[in-house]
Amino acid sequence: MMKPTVYAQQTVDFIMRRRGRLHIYESLEPAKTALIVVDMQRAFVAEGAAIETAAARGIVPNINRLAKTLRDVGGTVVWIISTYGPRPEDYWPTFFDHVMSEEAAARFRGALIDGCDSHEIYDPLDVRATDPVISKNRFGAFIGSNGGLESLLRERGVDTLLVTGTVTNMCCETTAREAAMLSFKTVMVADGNAGRTQAEHDATLSAFLMGMGDVHDTDTLVQMLRESAATA
């Protein structure tokens, strides 16, 4: 798991000038809230996996705890999985042909082809049969699902998202930014995201808190959800 993020004083000062308080959302409506779990697949999370992000194993208990809480209070849990084949339309040429070397692209894509063992969600995660699973073929789960994720959320009356998963500054950040641009109230879960380095993780959370949405830890969100449910 990543260490707690310590925000630079200049970041805090900027936020306070902008809105007069550090955090944006101090309560949640459970029925309108969804937990979005991004890319917690064996390819990323399993020990020794082809594109392993080791810190992702440390956030599994927090994701499971949030998932249980959301289900208990009437919220939604959505699992997002990266899929880059075998369908031709799931091939991302900008990324695989230019950003990565041929060898790296083959390793990355090969681990995330539908039907491969590494494409499956990491086993210790508490996935229920009633939880929607949305496939994406880009970093962002909204554009990457061709609108499928947004349609699902709108149909369920969801307006608030808690974003978790890996990698913090890639698919999680892209998905969270897309959500904010689509007018969802969006919270990145500080101890529910995992990056490759602490610096990259911290930079994403700081930037998101400054200009896109909120950042809270698991304990705070669980408390907020249970308090709202108790008073409903």
N, C-alpha and C positions, 0 to 999 in steps of 0.2 A: 504494500500500500504506500501511497505517497505521503510525505510528511505534511502537516498542516501548512497552508499557505500563509505567509506573512506579507501583508501588503505594504509596499513602499509608502513612506509618509507623503510623497508627492501625489501618489495615487489616491490616498485617503483625502488629501486636501482638495484635489480636483473634484472628487465625488461630493464632498461636503459643499463646495461652491455650487455644484450643479443642482443638488436636490436637498441639501441640509441634513441628510441622514445616510448612513452607510448602505443599509439594505432597502429594497423596494417593497417586497411582499412580506407582510407580517402575519398573514392568515391565508388559509387555503379552503376552497370549497371542494370537499372530497369527490363528489359526483362529477365535477367538472375538471378533475385533475387526472393526468395520465403519467405513469412512469415509462420513460422511453429508455430501453436498454440497447445500447449500440455495440454491435460486433463482438459480443462476448462468446465467440466461437472457439472451438478447439485450436484452430489455426493460429489464433492470437494468444490464447490463455494457457493451453496445455504446456507442461514442462517439456522443453526441447522441440516445440513446434516450429514449423518452417518460418513463421513470421511472429515469433513469440514476443509478447510484452509481459515480462515477468511480473511487474507490479499489478497486473490485472487480476492475478489470483488473490491478492490481498483485499480486493474490494468486493469479492463474492458475498461474504456475510452481510455487508451493508445493502447490496442490491436485493438479496433475499429478504432482508428485514423490511425494506421499503415496499417490495412486492407484496409481502404478507399484509402489511399495514394498509396499502391501497385496496387490496381485495376486501379486507375486513370492514373498511369504511365506505365501500361502494365505488371506488375509483377504478381505473383501467390500467392494465399492465400490457405494454407492447414490446415485443422483441424484434429488433432490427438485425438482419443478417446480410452480410456482403456476399454477392453472388456475381462472379465474373465469367461464367460459362455453364454449360457448354453452348448455350444459345449464342449465335453470332452477335445479336443485339446487346449482349451483356459484355462484350469486349469494349474497353475504353481506350481508344487509340491514343489520345493525348497523353494519358498516363503511361500506358504500356509501351508505346513506341518512342516516346521522347523523354519522359521524366526518369524512367528506369532503363538500366541496361537490359539487353536481351536475356541474360541469365537471371537477373533479379526479377524481371517481369514474369518469366516462366515459373519461377519458384513461388512468387506471390499469387499469381493467377491460379496456378495449379493447386494451391492449398484451398482455394475458395470456389471451386467448381461444384455446382450442385451434384450431389450423389457421392462426393468424397467424404470420408470419415472426418477429415479436418474441417469440413464445411459446417458440421453440426454444432449446436450450442453446447458449450462446456457443461459436462455432466453434473457437477455439484450445484448448478443454478436451478432454482425452484421454478421450473416452467410448468404451467398447468395447461390442460387441454383446451380450456376456455380462453386462454391468452392469445390474442392475434399475433401472428408472425408475419412481418413484412420484409420482403427481399428488396435490396437496392443494388444498383450497379454503378454507383458513383459514391463519393465520400458523403454527400448530404443525403439524408434519408427521405427528404421531400422530393427534390428533383430526381434522386436516384430511384425512387419508386414510381416515377411518372405520375405523381399526384395521388398515388394509392394511400399513402400515410395520411395526407391531409384529408382526403375523403372519409377515411375511417374515423378520424378524430372529430370532424365536423358532424358526422352522422350521430356520434355518441354525445354530442353537446360538450365536448372537451374544449376548454379555453386556456388551460394551464398545463405546462409540461415540466417534468422533473427529468433532466437528462443525465444519464449515467453511461458508463461503458469505457471503451478504449478505441482509439488512442485519443487522449484528451484534446490535443491541439490539431487533430486531423478530422476524423469522422465525427467525433462528439462535438467539437467546436463548430464544424460546418453545419451539422444538423441543428444545433442550438441557434446559430445565427439565422439560418433559414426560418426557423420557427418564429424568432423575434420579428423578422421581416414580414412574416405572414400574420402578425398581430396576435400570436399566442403569448401569454404571459409565461416567460421561460426562466427556469432556475437550473443552473448547473450544480450538481451535487459535488461538493468539494472532495469528500472522501468516498465518492461513488464513481469517480473517474480515475483512470490510470494512464499516465504518459510514459514515454521512454526515458525522460529525464525530469528531475524536479523543476529545473529552470523552465522547460517548455510548458509543463503543467501549470506552474505559477503564472507565467506570462499570459496564458489563455484565460485563467480565472480572473486575473486582474483586469485585462482588457474587456472581458465580458461584463464584469461588474461595473466598469466605468461607463460603458456605452450601449449595452445590448439587453441586459436582464439582471437577474439576481444570482447570488451564490450562497448556498446554505449547506450545512453538514447534515448527516443522516439523523442525528439525535434531534436537531431543531425541527426538521421536516416531519419526523414521526410525531413529535409533540404537537406541532401545528395541526396535523391531520386528525389526531385523536381528540384534541380540544374542540376542533370544529365539529367533529362527528358527535361529540358529547352534548354540544349545545344546540344541535340542529333540531 
